[in-house]
Amino acid sequence: MDFTPAYEYIIHPTKGIQVEVDGDLTAFNAGLLRIGDLKAPSRPVEVLSVYFDLEGFTNFTRQVDPQLAIPNFISDFTNWIFATLKESLVDDEQENTLWAELPFFSKFMGDGILFLWRIHMDSIIGIDRSLTSDKLQEHLQRFLCNIIASLYNFCKRYPAFLKAIKGKYVDPPQRLRCGIARGNVFPIGEGKDFVGPCINICARLQKFHGLSFVFSARGIDASGFNIAFEDIFIEKKASIRGIGEREFVYVVKKEFELLPEEERPAFETV
């Protein structure tokens, strides 16, 4: 649905500048959002919500004649992020095997991309119904941690992307940030968009006190990581704006140790 009436600017003798319109104003409605029937029934979907953000993208857009560079950069970046995410989720030791389903939803956010990974509990339970609850939880946590580990390794590949585009762009964003949260989302407009607290949380965490990779501890136990990741993440307690004053989060240990002293008080040791 389009809303493209013809406008003509006029100056009213007493009211100043106004705009005369030649078109049907009823066409200006919520249908322009292109997300379907907003009253359609909605069921919660459990997900891992992941927000990737390009740090410094706003400054990048302030360059001379940005229209000559920004569209091409966004094209290069989005093509890279989809191709590399897919590669990151492949288990190199087993053919046609992934660490998780590919994201079922993605959305360009202006300076980054939101992805939703489905946590398909029915499928997980159905693998082996003889498993005890404790054993099932153990497998689930390892599954979630394997996804997060893949995302962490993915973010570490961003410098390779910068190297590949060297010479094409002036001062492109130098760091890819990532925020992750588990929770329920609700489809709106027949599943063409989603809302949910975990989306808000991961959006907050992707720019959390200057750190580049942060994930909420809600529903995620870092004991599920394999031995190679045992010393990479540490758990902290911190205030997340609009979410909670004492939220548990995992941060990259080496990044945290490099934080300026004035940022340290924002975190409590767990």
Secondary structure as GFF3:
##gff-version 3
##sequence-region A 1 270
A	DSSP	beta_strand	6	12	.	.	.	ID=ss1
A	DSSP	beta_strand	16	22	.	.	.	ID=ss2
A	DSSP	three_ten_helix	25	27	.	.	.	ID=ss3
A	DSSP	three_ten_helix	30	33	.	.	.	ID=ss4
A	DSSP	beta_strand	45	55	.	.	.	ID=ss5
A	DSSP	alpha_helix	57	60	.	.	.	ID=ss6
A	DSSP	three_ten_helix	66	68	.	.	.	ID=ss7
A	DSSP	alpha_helix	70	88	.	.	.	ID=ss8
A	DSSP	beta_strand	105	108	.	.	.	ID=ss9
A	DSSP	beta_strand	112	118	.	.	.	ID=ss10
A	DSSP	alpha_helix	121	127	.	.	.	ID=ss11
A	DSSP	alpha_helix	133	155	.	.	.	ID=ss12
A	DSSP	alpha_helix	158	164	.	.	.	ID=ss13
A	DSSP	beta_strand	175	188	.	.	.	ID=ss14
A	DSSP	beta_strand	193	195	.	.	.	ID=ss15
A	DSSP	alpha_helix	197	205	.	.	.	ID=ss16
A	DSSP	beta_strand	213	216	.	.	.	ID=ss17
A	DSSP	three_ten_helix	222	224	.	.	.	ID=ss18
A	DSSP	three_ten_helix	227	229	.	.	.	ID=ss19
A	DSSP	beta_strand	233	240	.	.	.	ID=ss20
A	DSSP	beta_strand	244	252	.	.	.	ID=ss21
A	DSSP	alpha_helix	253	257	.	.	.	ID=ss22
A	DSSP	three_ten_helix	264	266	.	.	.	ID=ss23
A	DSSP	beta_strand	267	269	.	.	.	ID=ss24
###
